[in-house]
Amino acid sequence: MRIFWGIIVFLAPTLLFAQNSAATNGCGPNNVQFSVKISKEYAPTQPEKGKALVFVFATEEHDERQIRIGHAITRVGVDGTWVGANQDSTYFAFSLDPGRHHICTNWQSSIGFLHKMAGAITFDAEAGKTYYFETKIDERTDRPQEIRLEHLDPDDGESLISNSTYITSQAKR
C-alpha cells in the first residue's frame, strides 16, 4: 500500500503539469469529456456580426483490415477553453472574436498516451471571415499513432462540408 501512495505522490506534480501545459497550448482542462451526436440542425453559413466563423472537421486514417469499434472523439479548444468535439467524418462550427488565437485538438481518451497527443495552431482571426481546420487521427499500424491539426484552404473546407455530417457536442457532467 505504501508503494501505491508513493507512486501517486510522485506522479501528482506530473499530472498537474500535463493539464496545465494542455491549457497553455490552446486546449482545455483534461478532466472535461464530451458526448457527441449528429445534429438535425444546419451549421451556420455566415459569421456573426463582428466575429469570425470557424469550422473544424475530423478525419481518421486507419488500415482497411483493422477491426474498429466506434470512432475516436477529438476535443477542440481555443485559448485554453474547450469549444466542442467531433469524430470521424463530422464537423462543427463556432464563432470567434477577432484577434490572435491558439487552437488545439486532442484525443479524448482515458488511455494516458492517447489523451496526451495533441495538435495546435496559432492564427489571426478577422471579423467577417470564415476559417477551416481539420483534425486528423492516424491509427495505421505501420506507424506511431498521432493527431494533427491542419489549417485548410477555403475550397477544401467547402468540399469537406458537403462530405461530412454536422455534429453537436456537450460536456459531460
KAFEN-V28671 format. One line per field, one symbol per residue. ss: DSSP state (H for helix, E for strand, L for the rest). phi: phi as a letter, one per 40 degrees, with the letter a starting at -180 (. if undefined). burial: b if it has 24 or more other C-alpha atoms within 12 Angstrom, else e. A space follows every 10 residues. Layout:
BEGIN
ss = ???
phi = ???
burial = ???
END
This chain:
BEGIN
ss = LHHHHHHHHH HHHHHHHHHH HHHHLLLLLL LLLEEEEELL LLLLLLLLLL EEEEEEEEEE ELLLLLLLLL LLEEEEEELL EEEEEEELLE EEEEEEELEE EEEEEEEELL LHHHHLLEEE EEEEELLLLE EEEEEEEELL LLLLLEEEEE EELHHHHHHH HHHLEEEEEE ELL
phi = .ccdcccccc cdcccccccc ccccchcbcc ccbbbbaccc cbccbbccdg bbbbbbbbbb bacdcccbbg bcbbcbbbfg bcbiaaadgb aabacacchc bbbbbaccac cdcccccaba ababcbdgbb bbbbcbbbbc ccaccabbbb cbcdcccccc dcbbbcbbba ccb
burial = eeeeeeeeee eeeeeeebbe ebbebbbbbb bbbbebeeee eebeeebeee ebbbbbbbbb beeeeeeeee ebbbbbbbbb bbbbbbbbbb bbbbbbbeee bbbbbbbbee eeebbbbbbb bebebeeebb bbbbbbbbbe eeeeebbbbb beeeeebeeb beebbbbbbe bee
END
